[in-house]
């Protein structure tokens, strides 16, 4: 595995973790607000929870990719064992499959 991909992976992980730490505080609703303010506040709470959940899932996938780096498996398709193209790893640092296997997996799910 090339150093550039590993560096990009680590930077992406650090960025996601930093965003996750900033998103942890979920805004609270003020019960004395009018209906529209309360509705907007609840919407902001839901968006914050959704963002936090997505960031946590992404951090988990990136952490798994970092373990693949340590194990010497990063950049190798977990399905067919071929090398994952560099451009794919730069675009999706937590990718565990090559494009062909990912397409096959997505087609099987639908």
Phi and psi in radians as a Rosetta constraint file:
Dihedral C 1 N 2 CA 2 C 2 CIRCULARHARMONIC -1.472 0.35
Dihedral N 2 CA 2 C 2 N 3 CIRCULARHARMONIC 2.600 0.35
Dihedral C 2 N 3 CA 3 C 3 CIRCULARHARMONIC -1.078 0.35
Dihedral N 3 CA 3 C 3 N 4 CIRCULARHARMONIC -0.651 0.35
Dihedral C 3 N 4 CA 4 C 4 CIRCULARHARMONIC -1.032 0.35
Dihedral N 4 CA 4 C 4 N 5 CIRCULARHARMONIC -0.779 0.35
Dihedral C 4 N 5 CA 5 C 5 CIRCULARHARMONIC -1.143 0.35
Dihedral N 5 CA 5 C 5 N 6 CIRCULARHARMONIC -0.717 0.35
Dihedral C 5 N 6 CA 6 C 6 CIRCULARHARMONIC -1.148 0.35
Dihedral N 6 CA 6 C 6 N 7 CIRCULARHARMONIC -0.711 0.35
Dihedral C 6 N 7 CA 7 C 7 CIRCULARHARMONIC -1.119 0.35
Dihedral N 7 CA 7 C 7 N 8 CIRCULARHARMONIC -0.779 0.35
Dihedral C 7 N 8 CA 8 C 8 CIRCULARHARMONIC -1.080 0.35
Dihedral N 8 CA 8 C 8 N 9 CIRCULARHARMONIC -0.735 0.35
Dihedral C 8 N 9 CA 9 C 9 CIRCULARHARMONIC -1.050 0.35
Dihedral N 9 CA 9 C 9 N 10 CIRCULARHARMONIC -0.834 0.35
Dihedral C 9 N 10 CA 10 C 10 CIRCULARHARMONIC -1.123 0.35
Dihedral N 10 CA 10 C 10 N 11 CIRCULARHARMONIC -0.736 0.35
Dihedral C 10 N 11 CA 11 C 11 CIRCULARHARMONIC -1.096 0.35
Dihedral N 11 CA 11 C 11 N 12 CIRCULARHARMONIC -0.729 0.35
Dihedral C 11 N 12 CA 12 C 12 CIRCULARHARMONIC -1.102 0.35
Dihedral N 12 CA 12 C 12 N 13 CIRCULARHARMONIC -0.757 0.35
Dihedral C 12 N 13 CA 13 C 13 CIRCULARHARMONIC -1.062 0.35
Dihedral N 13 CA 13 C 13 N 14 CIRCULARHARMONIC -0.823 0.35
Dihedral C 13 N 14 CA 14 C 14 CIRCULARHARMONIC -1.077 0.35
Dihedral N 14 CA 14 C 14 N 15 CIRCULARHARMONIC -0.701 0.35
Dihedral C 14 N 15 CA 15 C 15 CIRCULARHARMONIC -1.109 0.35
Dihedral N 15 CA 15 C 15 N 16 CIRCULARHARMONIC -0.785 0.35
Dihedral C 15 N 16 CA 16 C 16 CIRCULARHARMONIC -1.130 0.35
Dihedral N 16 CA 16 C 16 N 17 CIRCULARHARMONIC -0.744 0.35
Dihedral C 16 N 17 CA 17 C 17 CIRCULARHARMONIC -1.105 0.35
Dihedral N 17 CA 17 C 17 N 18 CIRCULARHARMONIC -0.727 0.35
Dihedral C 17 N 18 CA 18 C 18 CIRCULARHARMONIC -1.102 0.35
Dihedral N 18 CA 18 C 18 N 19 CIRCULARHARMONIC -0.752 0.35
Dihedral C 18 N 19 CA 19 C 19 CIRCULARHARMONIC -1.109 0.35
Dihedral N 19 CA 19 C 19 N 20 CIRCULARHARMONIC -0.691 0.35
Dihedral C 19 N 20 CA 20 C 20 CIRCULARHARMONIC -1.092 0.35
Dihedral N 20 CA 20 C 20 N 21 CIRCULARHARMONIC -0.736 0.35
Dihedral C 20 N 21 CA 21 C 21 CIRCULARHARMONIC -1.127 0.35
Dihedral N 21 CA 21 C 21 N 22 CIRCULARHARMONIC -0.599 0.35
Dihedral C 21 N 22 CA 22 C 22 CIRCULARHARMONIC -1.292 0.35
Dihedral N 22 CA 22 C 22 N 23 CIRCULARHARMONIC -0.482 0.35
Dihedral C 22 N 23 CA 23 C 23 CIRCULARHARMONIC -1.546 0.35
Dihedral N 23 CA 23 C 23 N 24 CIRCULARHARMONIC -0.125 0.35
Dihedral C 23 N 24 CA 24 C 24 CIRCULARHARMONIC -1.026 0.35
Dihedral N 24 CA 24 C 24 N 25 CIRCULARHARMONIC -0.657 0.35
Dihedral C 24 N 25 CA 25 C 25 CIRCULARHARMONIC -1.283 0.35
Dihedral N 25 CA 25 C 25 N 26 CIRCULARHARMONIC 1.917 0.35
Dihedral C 25 N 26 CA 26 C 26 CIRCULARHARMONIC -1.556 0.35
Dihedral N 26 CA 26 C 26 N 27 CIRCULARHARMONIC 2.228 0.35
Dihedral C 26 N 27 CA 27 C 27 CIRCULARHARMONIC -1.086 0.35
Dihedral N 27 CA 27 C 27 N 28 CIRCULARHARMONIC 2.544 0.35
Dihedral C 27 N 28 CA 28 C 28 CIRCULARHARMONIC -1.832 0.35
Dihedral N 28 CA 28 C 28 N 29 CIRCULARHARMONIC 2.657 0.35
Dihedral C 28 N 29 CA 29 C 29 CIRCULARHARMONIC -1.525 0.35
Dihedral N 29 CA 29 C 29 N 30 CIRCULARHARMONIC 2.479 0.35
Dihedral C 29 N 30 CA 30 C 30 CIRCULARHARMONIC -1.643 0.35
Dihedral N 30 CA 30 C 30 N 31 CIRCULARHARMONIC 1.992 0.35
Dihedral C 30 N 31 CA 31 C 31 CIRCULARHARMONIC -1.085 0.35
Dihedral N 31 CA 31 C 31 N 32 CIRCULARHARMONIC -0.378 0.35
Dihedral C 31 N 32 CA 32 C 32 CIRCULARHARMONIC -1.476 0.35
Dihedral N 32 CA 32 C 32 N 33 CIRCULARHARMONIC -0.047 0.35
Dihedral C 32 N 33 CA 33 C 33 CIRCULARHARMONIC -1.275 0.35
Dihedral N 33 CA 33 C 33 N 34 CIRCULARHARMONIC 2.821 0.35
Dihedral C 33 N 34 CA 34 C 34 CIRCULARHARMONIC -1.305 0.35
Dihedral N 34 CA 34 C 34 N 35 CIRCULARHARMONIC 3.026 0.35
Dihedral C 34 N 35 CA 35 C 35 CIRCULARHARMONIC -1.000 0.35
Dihedral N 35 CA 35 C 35 N 36 CIRCULARHARMONIC -0.791 0.35
Dihedral C 35 N 36 CA 36 C 36 CIRCULARHARMONIC -1.154 0.35
Dihedral N 36 CA 36 C 36 N 37 CIRCULARHARMONIC -0.729 0.35
Dihedral C 36 N 37 CA 37 C 37 CIRCULARHARMONIC -1.104 0.35
Dihedral N 37 CA 37 C 37 N 38 CIRCULARHARMONIC -0.716 0.35
Dihedral C 37 N 38 CA 38 C 38 CIRCULARHARMONIC -1.135 0.35
Dihedral N 38 CA 38 C 38 N 39 CIRCULARHARMONIC -0.760 0.35
Dihedral C 38 N 39 CA 39 C 39 CIRCULARHARMONIC -1.081 0.35
Dihedral N 39 CA 39 C 39 N 40 CIRCULARHARMONIC -0.749 0.35
Dihedral C 39 N 40 CA 40 C 40 CIRCULARHARMONIC -1.140 0.35
Dihedral N 40 CA 40 C 40 N 41 CIRCULARHARMONIC -0.689 0.35
Dihedral C 40 N 41 CA 41 C 41 CIRCULARHARMONIC -1.113 0.35
Dihedral N 41 CA 41 C 41 N 42 CIRCULARHARMONIC -0.737 0.35
Dihedral C 41 N 42 CA 42 C 42 CIRCULARHARMONIC -1.128 0.35
Dihedral N 42 CA 42 C 42 N 43 CIRCULARHARMONIC -0.693 0.35
Dihedral C 42 N 43 CA 43 C 43 CIRCULARHARMONIC -1.077 0.35
Dihedral N 43 CA 43 C 43 N 44 CIRCULARHARMONIC -0.738 0.35
Dihedral C 43 N 44 CA 44 C 44 CIRCULARHARMONIC -1.110 0.35
Dihedral N 44 CA 44 C 44 N 45 CIRCULARHARMONIC -0.664 0.35
Dihedral C 44 N 45 CA 45 C 45 CIRCULARHARMONIC -1.086 0.35
Dihedral N 45 CA 45 C 45 N 46 CIRCULARHARMONIC -0.806 0.35
Dihedral C 45 N 46 CA 46 C 46 CIRCULARHARMONIC -1.119 0.35
Dihedral N 46 CA 46 C 46 N 47 CIRCULARHARMONIC -0.733 0.35
Dihedral C 46 N 47 CA 47 C 47 CIRCULARHARMONIC -1.115 0.35
Dihedral N 47 CA 47 C 47 N 48 CIRCULARHARMONIC -0.688 0.35
Dihedral C 47 N 48 CA 48 C 48 CIRCULARHARMONIC -1.136 0.35
Dihedral N 48 CA 48 C 48 N 49 CIRCULARHARMONIC -0.732 0.35
Dihedral C 48 N 49 CA 49 C 49 CIRCULARHARMONIC -1.119 0.35
Dihedral N 49 CA 49 C 49 N 50 CIRCULARHARMONIC -0.754 0.35
Dihedral C 49 N 50 CA 50 C 50 CIRCULARHARMONIC -1.087 0.35
Dihedral N 50 CA 50 C 50 N 51 CIRCULARHARMONIC -0.793 0.35
Dihedral C 50 N 51 CA 51 C 51 CIRCULARHARMONIC -1.064 0.35
Dihedral N 51 CA 51 C 51 N 52 CIRCULARHARMONIC -0.775 0.35
Dihedral C 51 N 52 CA 52 C 52 CIRCULARHARMONIC -1.094 0.35
Dihedral N 52 CA 52 C 52 N 53 CIRCULARHARMONIC -0.745 0.35
Dihedral C 52 N 53 CA 53 C 53 CIRCULARHARMONIC -1.096 0.35
Dihedral N 53 CA 53 C 53 N 54 CIRCULARHARMONIC -0.796 0.35
Dihedral C 53 N 54 CA 54 C 54 CIRCULARHARMONIC -1.126 0.35
Dihedral N 54 CA 54 C 54 N 55 CIRCULARHARMONIC -0.732 0.35
Dihedral C 54 N 55 CA 55 C 55 CIRCULARHARMONIC -1.131 0.35
Dihedral N 55 CA 55 C 55 N 56 CIRCULARHARMONIC -0.701 0.35
Dihedral C 55 N 56 CA 56 C 56 CIRCULARHARMONIC -1.119 0.35
Dihedral N 56 CA 56 C 56 N 57 CIRCULARHARMONIC -0.716 0.35
Dihedral C 56 N 57 CA 57 C 57 CIRCULARHARMONIC -1.132 0.35
Dihedral N 57 CA 57 C 57 N 58 CIRCULARHARMONIC -0.718 0.35
Dihedral C 57 N 58 CA 58 C 58 CIRCULARHARMONIC -1.144 0.35
Dihedral N 58 CA 58 C 58 N 59 CIRCULARHARMONIC -0.730 0.35
Dihedral C 58 N 59 CA 59 C 59 CIRCULARHARMONIC -1.069 0.35
Dihedral N 59 CA 59 C 59 N 60 CIRCULARHARMONIC -0.686 0.35
Dihedral C 59 N 60 CA 60 C 60 CIRCULARHARMONIC -1.105 0.35
Dihedral N 60 CA 60 C 60 N 61 CIRCULARHARMONIC -0.774 0.35
Dihedral C 60 N 61 CA 61 C 61 CIRCULARHARMONIC -1.129 0.35
Dihedral N 61 CA 61 C 61 N 62 CIRCULARHARMONIC -0.698 0.35
Dihedral C 61 N 62 CA 62 C 62 CIRCULARHARMONIC -1.186 0.35
Dihedral N 62 CA 62 C 62 N 63 CIRCULARHARMONIC -0.664 0.35
Dihedral C 62 N 63 CA 63 C 63 CIRCULARHARMONIC -1.098 0.35
Dihedral N 63 CA 63 C 63 N 64 CIRCULARHARMONIC -0.706 0.35
Dihedral C 63 N 64 CA 64 C 64 CIRCULARHARMONIC -1.091 0.35
Dihedral N 64 CA 64 C 64 N 65 CIRCULARHARMONIC -0.710 0.35
Dihedral C 64 N 65 CA 65 C 65 CIRCULARHARMONIC -1.098 0.35
Dihedral N 65 CA 65 C 65 N 66 CIRCULARHARMONIC -0.645 0.35
Dihedral C 65 N 66 CA 66 C 66 CIRCULARHARMONIC -1.155 0.35
Dihedral N 66 CA 66 C 66 N 67 CIRCULARHARMONIC -0.597 0.35
Dihedral C 66 N 67 CA 67 C 67 CIRCULARHARMONIC -1.193 0.35
Dihedral N 67 CA 67 C 67 N 68 CIRCULARHARMONIC -0.578 0.35
Dihedral C 67 N 68 CA 68 C 68 CIRCULARHARMONIC -1.153 0.35
Dihedral N 68 CA 68 C 68 N 69 CIRCULARHARMONIC -0.589 0.35
Dihedral C 68 N 69 CA 69 C 69 CIRCULARHARMONIC -1.089 0.35
Dihedral N 69 CA 69 C 69 N 70 CIRCULARHARMONIC -0.854 0.35
Dihedral C 69 N 70 CA 70 C 70 CIRCULARHARMONIC -1.072 0.35
Dihedral N 70 CA 70 C 70 N 71 CIRCULARHARMONIC -0.592 0.35
Dihedral C 70 N 71 CA 71 C 71 CIRCULARHARMONIC -1.492 0.35
Dihedral N 71 CA 71 C 71 N 72 CIRCULARHARMONIC -0.069 0.35
Dihedral C 71 N 72 CA 72 C 72 CIRCULARHARMONIC 1.340 0.35
Dihedral N 72 CA 72 C 72 N 73 CIRCULARHARMONIC 0.315 0.35
Dihedral C 72 N 73 CA 73 C 73 CIRCULARHARMONIC -1.837 0.35
Dihedral N 73 CA 73 C 73 N 74 CIRCULARHARMONIC -0.089 0.35
Dihedral C 73 N 74 CA 74 C 74 CIRCULARHARMONIC -1.174 0.35
Dihedral N 74 CA 74 C 74 N 75 CIRCULARHARMONIC 2.364 0.35
Dihedral C 74 N 75 CA 75 C 75 CIRCULARHARMONIC 1.550 0.35
Dihedral N 75 CA 75 C 75 N 76 CIRCULARHARMONIC 0.051 0.35
Dihedral C 75 N 76 CA 76 C 76 CIRCULARHARMONIC -1.984 0.35
Dihedral N 76 CA 76 C 76 N 77 CIRCULARHARMONIC 2.241 0.35
Dihedral C 76 N 77 CA 77 C 77 CIRCULARHARMONIC -1.074 0.35
Dihedral N 77 CA 77 C 77 N 78 CIRCULARHARMONIC 2.228 0.35
Dihedral C 77 N 78 CA 78 C 78 CIRCULARHARMONIC -1.279 0.35
Dihedral N 78 CA 78 C 78 N 79 CIRCULARHARMONIC -0.224 0.35
Dihedral C 78 N 79 CA 79 C 79 CIRCULARHARMONIC -1.635 0.35
Dihedral N 79 CA 79 C 79 N 80 CIRCULARHARMONIC -0.892 0.35
Dihedral C 79 N 80 CA 80 C 80 CIRCULARHARMONIC -1.974 0.35
Dihedral N 80 CA 80 C 80 N 81 CIRCULARHARMONIC -0.195 0.35
Dihedral C 80 N 81 CA 81 C 81 CIRCULARHARMONIC 1.458 0.35
Dihedral N 81 CA 81 C 81 N 82 CIRCULARHARMONIC 0.042 0.35
Dihedral C 81 N 82 CA 82 C 82 CIRCULARHARMONIC -1.446 0.35
Dihedral N 82 CA 82 C 82 N 83 CIRCULARHARMONIC 2.902 0.35
Dihedral C 82 N 83 CA 83 C 83 CIRCULARHARMONIC -1.253 0.35
Dihedral N 83 CA 83 C 83 N 84 CIRCULARHARMONIC 2.403 0.35
Dihedral C 83 N 84 CA 84 C 84 CIRCULARHARMONIC -1.449 0.35
Dihedral N 84 CA 84 C 84 N 85 CIRCULARHARMONIC 2.257 0.35
Dihedral C 84 N 85 CA 85 C 85 CIRCULARHARMONIC -1.001 0.35
Dihedral N 85 CA 85 C 85 N 86 CIRCULARHARMONIC 2.489 0.35
Dihedral C 85 N 86 CA 86 C 86 CIRCULARHARMONIC -0.952 0.35
Dihedral N 86 CA 86 C 86 N 87 CIRCULARHARMONIC -0.742 0.35
Dihedral C 86 N 87 CA 87 C 87 CIRCULARHARMONIC -1.071 0.35
Dihedral N 87 CA 87 C 87 N 88 CIRCULARHARMONIC -0.636 0.35
Dihedral C 87 N 88 CA 88 C 88 CIRCULARHARMONIC -1.176 0.35
Dihedral N 88 CA 88 C 88 N 89 CIRCULARHARMONIC -0.742 0.35
Dihedral C 88 N 89 CA 89 C 89 CIRCULARHARMONIC -1.170 0.35
Dihedral N 89 CA 89 C 89 N 90 CIRCULARHARMONIC -0.585 0.35
Dihedral C 89 N 90 CA 90 C 90 CIRCULARHARMONIC -1.246 0.35
Dihedral N 90 CA 90 C 90 N 91 CIRCULARHARMONIC -0.598 0.35
Dihedral C 90 N 91 CA 91 C 91 CIRCULARHARMONIC -1.367 0.35
Dihedral N 91 CA 91 C 91 N 92 CIRCULARHARMONIC -0.684 0.35
Dihedral C 91 N 92 CA 92 C 92 CIRCULARHARMONIC -2.311 0.35
Dihedral N 92 CA 92 C 92 N 93 CIRCULARHARMONIC 1.462 0.35
Dihedral C 92 N 93 CA 93 C 93 CIRCULARHARMONIC -1.032 0.35
Dihedral N 93 CA 93 C 93 N 94 CIRCULARHARMONIC -0.426 0.35
Dihedral C 93 N 94 CA 94 C 94 CIRCULARHARMONIC -1.660 0.35
Dihedral N 94 CA 94 C 94 N 95 CIRCULARHARMONIC 0.239 0.35
Dihedral C 94 N 95 CA 95 C 95 CIRCULARHARMONIC -1.113 0.35
Dihedral N 95 CA 95 C 95 N 96 CIRCULARHARMONIC 2.345 0.35
Dihedral C 95 N 96 CA 96 C 96 CIRCULARHARMONIC -1.996 0.35
Dihedral N 96 CA 96 C 96 N 97 CIRCULARHARMONIC -0.065 0.35
Dihedral C 96 N 97 CA 97 C 97 CIRCULARHARMONIC -2.278 0.35
Dihedral N 97 CA 97 C 97 N 98 CIRCULARHARMONIC 2.708 0.35
Dihedral C 97 N 98 CA 98 C 98 CIRCULARHARMONIC -1.300 0.35
Dihedral N 98 CA 98 C 98 N 99 CIRCULARHARMONIC 2.983 0.35
Dihedral C 98 N 99 CA 99 C 99 CIRCULARHARMONIC -1.085 0.35
Dihedral N 99 CA 99 C 99 N 100 CIRCULARHARMONIC -0.786 0.35
Dihedral C 99 N 100 CA 100 C 100 CIRCULARHARMONIC -1.068 0.35
Dihedral N 100 CA 100 C 100 N 101 CIRCULARHARMONIC -0.792 0.35
Dihedral C 100 N 101 CA 101 C 101 CIRCULARHARMONIC -1.187 0.35
Dihedral N 101 CA 101 C 101 N 102 CIRCULARHARMONIC -0.658 0.35
Dihedral C 101 N 102 CA 102 C 102 CIRCULARHARMONIC -1.105 0.35
Dihedral N 102 CA 102 C 102 N 103 CIRCULARHARMONIC -0.741 0.35
Dihedral C 102 N 103 CA 103 C 103 CIRCULARHARMONIC -1.099 0.35
Dihedral N 103 CA 103 C 103 N 104 CIRCULARHARMONIC -0.724 0.35
Dihedral C 103 N 104 CA 104 C 104 CIRCULARHARMONIC -1.101 0.35
Dihedral N 104 CA 104 C 104 N 105 CIRCULARHARMONIC -0.766 0.35
Dihedral C 104 N 105 CA 105 C 105 CIRCULARHARMONIC -1.113 0.35
Dihedral N 105 CA 105 C 105 N 106 CIRCULARHARMONIC -0.741 0.35
Dihedral C 105 N 106 CA 106 C 106 CIRCULARHARMONIC -1.169 0.35
Dihedral N 106 CA 106 C 106 N 107 CIRCULARHARMONIC -0.664 0.35
Dihedral C 106 N 107 CA 107 C 107 CIRCULARHARMONIC -1.142 0.35
Dihedral N 107 CA 107 C 107 N 108 CIRCULARHARMONIC -0.657 0.35
Dihedral C 107 N 108 CA 108 C 108 CIRCULARHARMONIC -1.163 0.35
Dihedral N 108 CA 108 C 108 N 109 CIRCULARHARMONIC -0.568 0.35
Dihedral C 108 N 109 CA 109 C 109 CIRCULARHARMONIC -1.264 0.35
Dihedral N 109 CA 109 C 109 N 110 CIRCULARHARMONIC -0.483 0.35
